[in-house]
Amino acid sequence: MTDPARIDTDDQRSLDSILAAIPELTSRAGHVRDFATIMRELRGRELERWMAAVDSDDQPALHPFVRGLRGDQDAVTAGLTLPWSSGTVEGHVNRIKMLKRQMFGRAKPDLLCKRILLSN
């Protein structure tokens, strides 16, 4: 994820021209930039304040995202606060599920196990 402070000059120019052409995106871009900062700097404790700001601002495009965050807010806050990540494990689970789907109905568990072990 790119730090908004380190955005490429060409990309910044493009963003500025888009925001100048569509002014209502300026507020939305600010909210997205703030959320990116919360994610990048693990400031999960600021999540509630950010969600309240989005709710108070008229940004209907972001409201479904905020509702989704509120649906499991404790887990989201922990994920945006703690330094640990389950991304590697999730990647392996995804790979194993793909192999299982490829072999659906064609192999017994022993062959599937061998294929999983040999697919590294």
N, CA, C and O atoms as CSV, one atom per row, in Angstrom:
chain,resi,resn,atom,element,x,y,z
A,1,MET,N,N,0.843,-1.159,0.000
A,1,MET,CA,C,0.000,0.000,0.000
A,1,MET,C,C,0.897,1.235,0.000
A,1,MET,O,O,1.803,1.359,0.824
A,2,THR,N,N,0.639,2.120,-0.911
A,2,THR,CA,C,1.459,3.317,-1.048
A,2,THR,C,C,1.103,4.345,0.015
A,2,THR,O,O,-0.069,4.612,0.280
A,3,ASP,N,N,2.131,4.908,0.610
A,3,ASP,CA,C,1.942,5.991,1.570
A,3,ASP,C,C,1.495,7.221,0.785
A,3,ASP,O,O,2.184,7.631,-0.150
A,4,PRO,N,N,0.357,7.820,1.142
A,4,PRO,CA,C,-0.113,8.990,0.396
A,4,PRO,C,C,0.904,10.123,0.346
A,4,PRO,O,O,0.877,10.936,-0.578
A,5,ALA,N,N,1.800,10.187,1.325
A,5,ALA,CA,C,2.818,11.232,1.325
A,5,ALA,C,C,3.903,10.955,0.286
A,5,ALA,O,O,4.660,11.853,-0.081
A,6,ARG,N,N,3.976,9.727,-0.181
A,6,ARG,CA,C,5.029,9.345,-1.145
A,6,ARG,C,C,4.468,9.020,-2.528
A,6,ARG,O,O,5.088,8.274,-3.286
A,7,ILE,N,N,3.330,9.557,-2.854
A,7,ILE,CA,C,2.719,9.265,-4.147
A,7,ILE,C,C,3.548,9.873,-5.274
A,7,ILE,O,O,4.084,10.974,-5.144
A,8,ASP,N,N,3.643,9.151,-6.361
A,8,ASP,CA,C,4.394,9.579,-7.532
A,8,ASP,C,C,3.817,10.897,-8.057
A,8,ASP,O,O,2.605,11.107,-8.001
A,9,THR,N,N,4.669,11.778,-8.561
A,9,THR,CA,C,4.201,13.103,-9.011
A,9,THR,C,C,3.195,12.999,-10.152
A,9,THR,O,O,2.236,13.768,-10.195
A,10,ASP,N,N,3.399,12.058,-11.079
A,10,ASP,CA,C,2.433,11.881,-12.173
A,10,ASP,C,C,1.088,11.406,-11.634
A,10,ASP,O,O,0.035,11.878,-12.064
A,11,ASP,N,N,1.134,10.463,-10.684
A,11,ASP,CA,C,-0.104,9.971,-10.090
A,11,ASP,C,C,-0.797,11.084,-9.306
A,11,ASP,O,O,-2.023,11.195,-9.336
A,12,GLN,N,N,-0.026,11.898,-8.613
A,12,GLN,CA,C,-0.604,13.009,-7.854
A,12,GLN,C,C,-1.268,14.011,-8.784
A,12,GLN,O,O,-2.345,14.528,-8.483
A,13,ARG,N,N,-0.617,14.289,-9.931
A,13,ARG,CA,C,-1.206,15.194,-10.910
A,13,ARG,C,C,-2.519,14.645,-11.447
A,13,ARG,O,O,-3.496,15.378,-11.597
A,14,SER,N,N,-2.531,13.341,-11.737
A,14,SER,CA,C,-3.761,12.705,-12.232
A,14,SER,C,C,-4.864,12.780,-11.183
A,14,SER,O,O,-6.010,13.103,-11.496
A,15,LEU,N,N,-4.512,12.479,-9.940
A,15,LEU,CA,C,-5.490,12.548,-8.855
A,15,LEU,C,C,-6.020,13.966,-8.689
A,15,LEU,O,O,-7.222,14.168,-8.521
A,16,ASP,N,N,-5.131,14.939,-8.737
A,16,ASP,CA,C,-5.551,16.335,-8.602
A,16,ASP,C,C,-6.507,16.747,-9.715
A,16,ASP,O,O,-7.476,17.465,-9.470
A,17,SER,N,N,-6.235,16.292,-10.946
A,17,SER,CA,C,-7.122,16.659,-12.055
A,17,SER,C,C,-8.484,15.983,-11.920
A,17,SER,O,O,-9.505,16.578,-12.264
A,18,ILE,N,N,-8.509,14.755,-11.425
A,18,ILE,CA,C,-9.785,14.063,-11.213
A,18,ILE,C,C,-10.585,14.763,-10.121
A,18,ILE,O,O,-11.787,14.986,-10.270
A,19,LEU,N,N,-9.911,15.111,-9.019
A,19,LEU,CA,C,-10.596,15.777,-7.915
A,19,LEU,C,C,-11.075,17.168,-8.310
A,19,LEU,O,O,-12.099,17.638,-7.814
A,20,ALA,N,N,-10.340,17.826,-9.198
A,20,ALA,CA,C,-10.779,19.144,-9.671
A,20,ALA,C,C,-12.014,19.010,-10.557
A,20,ALA,O,O,-12.899,19.866,-10.531
A,21,ALA,N,N,-12.072,17.939,-11.338
A,21,ALA,CA,C,-13.201,17.736,-12.237
A,21,ALA,C,C,-14.448,17.251,-11.490
A,21,ALA,O,O,-15.571,17.559,-11.888
A,22,ILE,N,N,-14.247,16.487,-10.398
A,22,ILE,CA,C,-15.367,15.934,-9.638
A,22,ILE,C,C,-15.160,16.290,-8.169
A,22,ILE,O,O,-14.638,15.475,-7.408
A,23,PRO,N,N,-15.560,17.486,-7.762
A,23,PRO,CA,C,-15.282,17.972,-6.406
A,23,PRO,C,C,-15.849,17.099,-5.278
A,23,PRO,O,O,-15.275,17.052,-4.190
A,24,GLU,N,N,-16.972,16.407,-5.529
A,24,GLU,CA,C,-17.549,15.589,-4.458
A,24,GLU,C,C,-16.664,14.393,-4.083
A,24,GLU,O,O,-16.877,13.761,-3.048
A,25,LEU,N,N,-15.676,14.088,-4.922
A,25,LEU,CA,C,-14.746,13.002,-4.594
A,25,LEU,C,C,-13.666,13.432,-3.602
A,25,LEU,O,O,-12.992,12.580,-3.024
A,26,THR,N,N,-13.493,14.724,-3.397
A,26,THR,CA,C,-12.440,15.221,-2.513
A,26,THR,C,C,-12.619,14.699,-1.096
A,26,THR,O,O,-11.666,14.210,-0.491
A,27,SER,N,N,-13.818,14.798,-0.569
A,27,SER,CA,C,-14.092,14.303,0.783
A,27,SER,C,C,-13.907,12.800,0.854
A,27,SER,O,O,-13.324,12.289,1.811
A,28,ARG,N,N,-14.398,12.087,-0.148
A,28,ARG,CA,C,-14.276,10.626,-0.170
A,28,ARG,C,C,-12.807,10.214,-0.227
A,28,ARG,O,O,-12.395,9.279,0.460
A,29,ALA,N,N,-12.022,10.908,-1.043
A,29,ALA,CA,C,-10.592,10.602,-1.133
A,29,ALA,C,C,-9.905,10.838,0.210
A,29,ALA,O,O,-9.000,10.093,0.587
A,30,GLY,N,N,-10.328,11.861,0.920
A,30,GLY,CA,C,-9.773,12.125,2.245
A,30,GLY,C,C,-10.079,11.001,3.215
A,30,GLY,O,O,-9.214,10.592,3.989
A,31,HIS,N,N,-11.310,10.498,3.179
A,31,HIS,CA,C,-11.669,9.381,4.058
A,31,HIS,C,C,-10.870,8.131,3.709
A,31,HIS,O,O,-10.407,7.419,4.601
A,32,VAL,N,N,-10.710,7.864,2.430
A,32,VAL,CA,C,-9.944,6.692,2.002
A,32,VAL,C,C,-8.480,6.838,2.426
A,32,VAL,O,O,-7.862,5.880,2.891
A,33,ARG,N,N,-7.939,8.033,2.263
A,33,ARG,CA,C,-6.555,8.298,2.674
A,33,ARG,C,C,-6.391,8.103,4.183
A,33,ARG,O,O,-5.400,7.530,4.636
A,34,ASP,N,N,-7.367,8.584,4.958
A,34,ASP,CA,C,-7.316,8.401,6.415
A,34,ASP,C,C,-7.384,6.929,6.800
A,34,ASP,O,O,-6.682,6.488,7.710
A,35,PHE,N,N,-8.233,6.165,6.102
A,35,PHE,CA,C,-8.325,4.734,6.408
A,35,PHE,C,C,-7.023,4.027,6.051
A,35,PHE,O,O,-6.581,3.130,6.769
A,36,ALA,N,N,-6.415,4.427,4.947
A,36,ALA,CA,C,-5.129,3.834,4.566
A,36,ALA,C,C,-4.073,4.106,5.636
A,36,ALA,O,O,-3.248,3.240,5.928
A,37,THR,N,N,-4.095,5.279,6.210
A,37,THR,CA,C,-3.152,5.615,7.290
A,37,THR,C,C,-3.418,4.745,8.512
A,37,THR,O,O,-2.481,4.256,9.143
A,38,ILE,N,N,-4.693,4.551,8.849
A,38,ILE,CA,C,-5.040,3.678,9.972
A,38,ILE,C,C,-4.514,2.268,9.723
A,38,ILE,O,O,-3.972,1.636,10.630
A,39,MET,N,N,-4.671,1.781,8.509
A,39,MET,CA,C,-4.192,0.434,8.182
A,39,MET,C,C,-2.674,0.352,8.222
A,39,MET,O,O,-2.113,-0.550,8.843
A,40,ARG,N,N,-2.018,1.285,7.568
A,40,ARG,CA,C,-0.567,1.244,7.425
A,40,ARG,C,C,0.150,1.416,8.758
A,40,ARG,O,O,1.162,0.762,9.011
A,41,GLU,N,N,-0.371,2.289,9.603
A,41,GLU,CA,C,0.297,2.604,10.863
A,41,GLU,C,C,-0.305,1.871,12.058
A,41,GLU,O,O,0.024,2.168,13.207
A,42,LEU,N,N,-1.199,0.901,11.778
A,42,LEU,CA,C,-1.833,0.091,12.828
A,42,LEU,C,C,-2.448,0.952,13.929
A,42,LEU,O,O,-2.143,0.792,15.111
A,43,ARG,N,N,-3.316,1.866,13.512
A,43,ARG,CA,C,-4.012,2.756,14.453
A,43,ARG,C,C,-5.469,2.328,14.614
A,43,ARG,O,O,-6.379,3.139,14.447
A,44,GLY,N,N,-5.685,1.074,14.933
A,44,GLY,CA,C,-7.035,0.531,15.042
A,44,GLY,C,C,-7.912,1.245,16.041
A,44,GLY,O,O,-9.136,1.230,15.914
A,45,ARG,N,N,-7.309,1.871,17.032
A,45,ARG,CA,C,-8.089,2.583,18.041
A,45,ARG,C,C,-8.773,3.825,17.456
A,45,ARG,O,O,-9.700,4.361,18.064
A,46,GLU,N,N,-8.332,4.277,16.300
A,46,GLU,CA,C,-8.935,5.441,15.641
A,46,GLU,C,C,-10.077,5.044,14.699
A,46,GLU,O,O,-10.700,5.902,14.074
A,47,LEU,N,N,-10.343,3.747,14.602
A,47,LEU,CA,C,-11.349,3.259,13.656
A,47,LEU,C,C,-12.739,3.819,13.962
A,47,LEU,O,O,-13.442,4.253,13.049
A,48,GLU,N,N,-13.137,3.816,15.215
A,48,GLU,CA,C,-14.472,4.313,15.580
A,48,GLU,C,C,-14.628,5.784,15.202
A,48,GLU,O,O,-15.670,6.189,14.687
A,49,ARG,N,N,-13.596,6.576,15.456
A,49,ARG,CA,C,-13.633,7.995,15.087
A,49,ARG,C,C,-13.755,8.146,13.576
A,49,ARG,O,O,-14.501,8.998,13.093
A,50,TRP,N,N,-13.021,7.317,12.827
A,50,TRP,CA,C,-13.069,7.373,11.366
A,50,TRP,C,C,-14.465,7.000,10.863
A,50,TRP,O,O,-15.006,7.659,9.975
A,51,MET,N,N,-15.046,5.940,11.433
A,51,MET,CA,C,-16.381,5.518,11.002
A,51,MET,C,C,-17.425,6.589,11.329
A,51,MET,O,O,-18.340,6.822,10.540
A,52,ALA,N,N,-17.295,7.230,12.473
A,52,ALA,CA,C,-18.218,8.311,12.833
A,52,ALA,C,C,-18.085,9.476,11.857
A,52,ALA,O,O,-19.086,10.092,11.488
A,53,ALA,N,N,-16.861,9.783,11.436
A,53,ALA,CA,C,-16.649,10.869,10.472
A,53,ALA,C,C,-17.286,10.527,9.132
A,53,ALA,O,O,-17.881,11.395,8.495
A,54,VAL,N,N,-17.171,9.275,8.695
A,54,VAL,CA,C,-17.784,8.864,7.428
A,54,VAL,C,C,-19.301,8.920,7.548
A,54,VAL,O,O,-19.982,9.368,6.626
A,55,ASP,N,N,-19.835,8.467,8.684
A,55,ASP,CA,C,-21.289,8.508,8.880
A,55,ASP,C,C,-21.822,9.939,8.902
A,55,ASP,O,O,-22.889,10.217,8.355
A,56,SER,N,N,-21.076,10.844,9.535
A,56,SER,CA,C,-21.545,12.231,9.625
A,56,SER,C,C,-21.403,12.973,8.301
A,56,SER,O,O,-22.169,13.893,8.018
A,57,ASP,N,N,-20.425,12.574,7.489
A,57,ASP,CA,C,-20.254,13.162,6.164
A,57,ASP,C,C,-21.209,12.432,5.222
A,57,ASP,O,O,-21.456,11.240,5.404
A,58,ASP,N,N,-21.729,13.101,4.257
A,58,ASP,CA,C,-22.671,12.464,3.336
A,58,ASP,C,C,-21.891,11.710,2.263
A,58,ASP,O,O,-21.656,12.232,1.173
A,59,GLN,N,N,-21.491,10.477,2.582
A,59,GLN,CA,C,-20.728,9.641,1.659
A,59,GLN,C,C,-21.414,8.279,1.499
A,59,GLN,O,O,-20.947,7.291,2.065
A,60,PRO,N,N,-22.510,8.210,0.741
A,60,PRO,CA,C,-23.244,6.952,0.624
A,60,PRO,C,C,-22.409,5.814,0.037
A,60,PRO,O,O,-22.692,4.645,0.300
A,61,ALA,N,N,-21.397,6.135,-0.744
A,61,ALA,CA,C,-20.566,5.080,-1.323
A,61,ALA,C,C,-19.733,4.365,-0.266
A,61,ALA,O,O,-19.364,3.205,-0.454
A,62,LEU,N,N,-19.432,5.037,0.840
A,62,LEU,CA,C,-18.634,4.432,1.902
A,62,LEU,C,C,-19.478,3.797,3.003
A,62,LEU,O,O,-18.947,3.046,3.821
A,63,HIS,N,N,-20.773,4.078,3.042
A,63,HIS,CA,C,-21.627,3.555,4.106
A,63,HIS,C,C,-21.685,2.027,4.141
A,63,HIS,O,O,-21.621,1.459,5.231
A,64,PRO,N,N,-21.803,1.326,2.996
A,64,PRO,CA,C,-21.784,-0.148,3.073
A,64,PRO,C,C,-20.464,-0.691,3.632
A,64,PRO,O,O,-20.456,-1.688,4.354
A,65,PHE,N,N,-19.368,-0.044,3.303
A,65,PHE,CA,C,-18.064,-0.461,3.832
A,65,PHE,C,C,-18.037,-0.308,5.347
A,65,PHE,O,O,-17.573,-1.199,6.059
A,66,VAL,N,N,-18.534,0.820,5.836
A,66,VAL,CA,C,-18.565,1.065,7.282
A,66,VAL,C,C,-19.498,0.071,7.968
A,66,VAL,O,O,-19.178,-0.425,9.049
A,67,ARG,N,N,-20.659,-0.232,7.351
A,67,ARG,CA,C,-21.564,-1.234,7.936
A,67,ARG,C,C,-20.871,-2.580,8.046
A,67,ARG,O,O,-21.032,-3.282,9.044
A,68,GLY,N,N,-20.101,-2.947,7.025
A,68,GLY,CA,C,-19.357,-4.207,7.071
A,68,GLY,C,C,-18.320,-4.218,8.183
A,68,GLY,O,O,-18.144,-5.229,8.863
A,69,LEU,N,N,-17.631,-3.093,8.370
A,69,LEU,CA,C,-16.657,-2.999,9.457
A,69,LEU,C,C,-17.333,-3.126,10.812
A,69,LEU,O,O,-16.820,-3.791,11.712
A,70,ARG,N,N,-18.488,-2.485,10.953
A,70,ARG,CA,C,-19.219,-2.544,12.226
A,70,ARG,C,C,-19.720,-3.953,12.517
A,70,ARG,O,O,-19.899,-4.319,13.679
A,71,GLY,N,N,-19.946,-4.742,11.477
A,71,GLY,CA,C,-20.441,-6.101,11.651
A,71,GLY,C,C,-19.502,-6.976,12.464
A,71,GLY,O,O,-19.949,-7.895,13.151
A,72,ASP,N,N,-18.220,-6.704,12.393
A,72,ASP,CA,C,-17.243,-7.471,13.170
A,72,ASP,C,C,-16.167,-6.510,13.672
A,72,ASP,O,O,-14.973,-6.714,13.452
A,73,GLN,N,N,-16.610,-5.484,14.335
A,73,GLN,CA,C,-15.724,-4.380,14.705
A,73,GLN,C,C,-14.586,-4.802,15.624
A,73,GLN,O,O,-13.474,-4.290,15.495
A,74,ASP,N,N,-14.839,-5.722,16.546
A,74,ASP,CA,C,-13.772,-6.144,17.455
A,74,ASP,C,C,-12.626,-6.786,16.675
A,74,ASP,O,O,-11.458,-6.487,16.922
A,75,ALA,N,N,-12.960,-7.665,15.737
A,75,ALA,CA,C,-11.926,-8.329,14.945
A,75,ALA,C,C,-11.203,-7.340,14.033
A,75,ALA,O,O,-9.985,-7.414,13.868
A,76,VAL,N,N,-11.955,-6.419,13.445
A,76,VAL,CA,C,-11.346,-5.415,12.558
A,76,VAL,C,C,-10.399,-4.521,13.353
A,76,VAL,O,O,-9.292,-4.229,12.902
A,77,THR,N,N,-10.833,-4.088,14.531
A,77,THR,CA,C,-9.983,-3.240,15.371
A,77,THR,C,C,-8.718,-3.982,15.765
A,77,THR,O,O,-7.627,-3.412,15.743
A,78,ALA,N,N,-8.861,-5.255,16.127
A,78,ALA,CA,C,-7.676,-6.057,16.480
A,78,ALA,C,C,-6.743,-6.188,15.272
A,78,ALA,O,O,-5.526,-6.066,15.411
A,79,GLY,N,N,-7.310,-6.435,14.095
A,79,GLY,CA,C,-6.494,-6.565,12.890
A,79,GLY,C,C,-5.778,-5.286,12.512
A,79,GLY,O,O,-4.702,-5.318,11.915
A,80,LEU,N,N,-6.383,-4.149,12.865
A,80,LEU,CA,C,-5.772,-2.861,12.546
A,80,LEU,C,C,-4.914,-2.327,13.691
A,80,LEU,O,O,-4.385,-1.219,13.602
A,81,THR,N,N,-4.770,-3.102,14.761
A,81,THR,CA,C,-3.992,-2.668,15.908
A,81,THR,C,C,-2.793,-3.575,16.169
A,81,THR,O,O,-1.686,-3.105,16.430
A,82,LEU,N,N,-3.032,-4.869,16.096
A,82,LEU,CA,C,-1.996,-5.842,16.451
A,82,LEU,C,C,-1.035,-6.071,15.279
A,82,LEU,O,O,-1.448,-5.979,14.122
A,83,PRO,N,N,0.228,-6.364,15.559
A,83,PRO,CA,C,1.205,-6.536,14.486
A,83,PRO,C,C,1.142,-7.895,13.794
A,83,PRO,O,O,1.825,-8.093,12.789
A,84,TRP,N,N,0.347,-8.835,14.297
A,84,TRP,CA,C,0.305,-10.170,13.724
A,84,TRP,C,C,-0.666,-10.235,12.568
A,84,TRP,O,O,-1.644,-9.490,12.513
A,85,SER,N,N,-0.381,-11.146,11.634
A,85,SER,CA,C,-1.231,-11.313,10.467
A,85,SER,C,C,-1.401,-12.793,10.165
A,85,SER,O,O,-0.464,-13.573,10.329
A,86,SER,N,N,-2.587,-13.182,9.726
A,86,SER,CA,C,-2.825,-14.562,9.332
A,86,SER,C,C,-2.805,-14.698,7.812
A,86,SER,O,O,-3.291,-15.690,7.269
A,87,GLY,N,N,-2.250,-13.715,7.134
A,87,GLY,CA,C,-2.238,-13.710,5.676
A,87,GLY,C,C,-1.552,-14.909,5.062
A,87,GLY,O,O,-2.035,-15.451,4.067
A,88,THR,N,N,-0.436,-15.338,5.630
A,88,THR,CA,C,0.297,-16.491,5.099
A,88,THR,C,C,-0.536,-17.755,5.226
A,88,THR,O,O,-0.618,-18.549,4.289
A,89,VAL,N,N,-1.149,-17.939,6.379
A,89,VAL,CA,C,-1.991,-19.119,6.602
A,89,VAL,C,C,-3.169,-19.108,5.640
A,89,VAL,O,O,-3.500,-20.136,5.050
A,90,GLU,N,N,-3.802,-17.952,5.480
A,90,GLU,CA,C,-4.941,-17.849,4.566
A,90,GLU,C,C,-4.523,-18.167,3.132
A,90,GLU,O,O,-5.290,-18.770,2.381
A,91,GLY,N,N,-3.327,-17.771,2.755
A,91,GLY,CA,C,-2.829,-18.087,1.418
A,91,GLY,C,C,-2.680,-19.586,1.211
A,91,GLY,O,O,-3.028,-20.105,0.150
A,92,HIS,N,N,-2.166,-20.285,2.219
A,92,HIS,CA,C,-2.021,-21.744,2.122
A,92,HIS,C,C,-3.379,-22.431,2.089
A,92,HIS,O,O,-3.568,-23.387,1.337
A,93,VAL,N,N,-4.326,-21.960,2.892
A,93,VAL,CA,C,-5.678,-22.523,2.890
A,93,VAL,C,C,-6.305,-22.344,1.507
A,93,VAL,O,O,-6.937,-23.265,0.989
A,94,ASN,N,N,-6.135,-21.173,0.912
A,94,ASN,CA,C,-6.671,-20.901,-0.419
A,94,ASN,C,C,-6.052,-21.842,-1.453
A,94,ASN,O,O,-6.756,-22.361,-2.319
A,95,ARG,N,N,-4.750,-22.061,-1.365
A,95,ARG,CA,C,-4.052,-22.962,-2.306
A,95,ARG,C,C,-4.572,-24.386,-2.167
A,95,ARG,O,O,-4.820,-25.055,-3.170
A,96,ILE,N,N,-4.741,-24.858,-0.929
A,96,ILE,CA,C,-5.225,-26.224,-0.695
A,96,ILE,C,C,-6.653,-26.381,-1.214
A,96,ILE,O,O,-6.981,-27.406,-1.813
A,97,LYS,N,N,-7.499,-25.386,-0.995
A,97,LYS,CA,C,-8.871,-25.457,-1.501
A,97,LYS,C,C,-8.893,-25.509,-3.025
A,97,LYS,O,O,-9.711,-26.217,-3.612
A,98,MET,N,N,-7.994,-24.760,-3.667
A,98,MET,CA,C,-7.930,-24.784,-5.134
A,98,MET,C,C,-7.553,-26.183,-5.622
A,98,MET,O,O,-8.159,-26.700,-6.560
A,99,LEU,N,N,-6.549,-26.794,-4.981
A,99,LEU,CA,C,-6.141,-28.143,-5.373
A,99,LEU,C,C,-7.284,-29.136,-5.159
A,99,LEU,O,O,-7.515,-30.004,-6.001
A,100,LYS,N,N,-7.985,-29.018,-4.062
A,100,LYS,CA,C,-9.108,-29.906,-3.770
A,100,LYS,C,C,-10.189,-29.767,-4.828
A,100,LYS,O,O,-10.750,-30.764,-5.282
A,101,ARG,N,N,-10.486,-28.523,-5.224
A,101,ARG,CA,C,-11.522,-28.306,-6.244
A,101,ARG,C,C,-11.093,-28.860,-7.606
A,101,ARG,O,O,-11.916,-29.383,-8.357
A,102,GLN,N,N,-9.807,-28.740,-7.914
A,102,GLN,CA,C,-9.307,-29.264,-9.190
A,102,GLN,C,C,-9.464,-30.778,-9.265
A,102,GLN,O,O,-9.684,-31.336,-10.340
A,103,MET,N,N,-9.349,-31.433,-8.122
A,103,MET,CA,C,-9.381,-32.891,-8.108
A,103,MET,C,C,-10.736,-33.442,-7.671
A,103,MET,O,O,-10.855,-34.642,-7.420
A,104,PHE,N,N,-11.741,-32.607,-7.575
A,104,PHE,CA,C,-13.039,-33.024,-7.065
A,104,PHE,C,C,-13.566,-34.236,-7.820
A,104,PHE,O,O,-13.691,-34.212,-9.045
A,105,GLY,N,N,-13.875,-35.300,-7.076
A,105,GLY,CA,C,-14.451,-36.509,-7.670
A,105,GLY,C,C,-13.457,-37.380,-8.402
A,105,GLY,O,O,-13.842,-38.426,-8.925
A,106,ARG,N,N,-12.204,-36.998,-8.463
A,106,ARG,CA,C,-11.214,-37.750,-9.238
A,106,ARG,C,C,-10.171,-38.456,-8.379
A,106,ARG,O,O,-9.434,-39.306,-8.877
A,107,ALA,N,N,-10.103,-38.120,-7.121
A,107,ALA,CA,C,-9.020,-38.672,-6.306
A,107,ALA,C,C,-9.494,-38.954,-4.892
A,107,ALA,O,O,-10.420,-38.320,-4.385
A,108,LYS,N,N,-8.842,-39.911,-4.275
A,108,LYS,CA,C,-9.110,-40.232,-2.880
A,108,LYS,C,C,-8.248,-39.328,-2.002
A,108,LYS,O,O,-7.318,-38.694,-2.499
A,109,PRO,N,N,-8.541,-39.260,-0.711
A,109,PRO,CA,C,-7.786,-38.376,0.182
A,109,PRO,C,C,-6.276,-38.598,0.189
A,109,PRO,O,O,-5.520,-37.643,0.371
A,110,ASP,N,N,-5.818,-39.840,-0.005
A,110,ASP,CA,C,-4.364,-40.080,0.016
A,110,ASP,C,C,-3.666,-39.401,-1.159
A,110,ASP,O,O,-2.576,-38.852,-0.995
A,111,LEU,N,N,-4.285,-39.429,-2.352
A,111,LEU,CA,C,-3.695,-38.752,-3.510
A,111,LEU,C,C,-3.752,-37.225,-3.324
A,111,LEU,O,O,-2.806,-36.517,-3.670
A,112,LEU,N,N,-4.852,-36.737,-2.785
A,112,LEU,CA,C,-4.973,-35.312,-2.517
A,112,LEU,C,C,-3.903,-34.860,-1.545
A,112,LEU,O,O,-3.301,-33.802,-1.730
A,113,CYS,N,N,-3.658,-35.654,-0.506
A,113,CYS,CA,C,-2.628,-35.336,0.480
A,113,CYS,C,C,-1.242,-35.253,-0.179
A,113,CYS,O,O,-0.474,-34.330,0.092
A,114,LYS,N,N,-0.935,-36.224,-1.045
A,114,LYS,CA,C,0.355,-36.218,-1.746
A,114,LYS,C,C,0.476,-34.979,-2.644
A,114,LYS,O,O,1.524,-34.335,-2.695
A,115,ARG,N,N,-0.591,-34.667,-3.335
A,115,ARG,CA,C,-0.550,-33.511,-4.229
A,115,ARG,C,C,-0.335,-32.219,-3.448
A,115,ARG,O,O,0.409,-31.340,-3.882
A,116,ILE,N,N,-0.989,-32.110,-2.297
A,116,ILE,CA,C,-0.818,-30.921,-1.460
A,116,ILE,C,C,0.628,-30.815,-0.970
A,116,ILE,O,O,1.225,-29.739,-1.007
A,117,LEU,N,N,1.177,-31.923,-0.517
A,117,LEU,CA,C,2.549,-31.917,0.002
A,117,LEU,C,C,3.580,-31.633,-1.082
A,117,LEU,O,O,4.610,-31.017,-0.810
A,118,LEU,N,N,3.312,-32.077,-2.313
A,118,LEU,CA,C,4.266,-31.901,-3.402
A,118,LEU,C,C,4.069,-30.596,-4.182
A,118,LEU,O,O,4.840,-30.300,-5.095
A,119,SER,N,N,3.042,-29.815,-3.828
A,119,SER,CA,C,2.742,-28.614,-4.618
A,119,SER,C,C,3.528,-27.380,-4.163
A,119,SER,O,O,3.329,-26.297,-4.713
A,120,ASN,N,N,4.384,-27.514,-3.208
A,120,ASN,CA,C,5.157,-26.345,-2.733
A,120,ASN,C,C,6.068,-25.955,-3.804
A,120,ASN,O,O,6.826,-24.998,-3.651
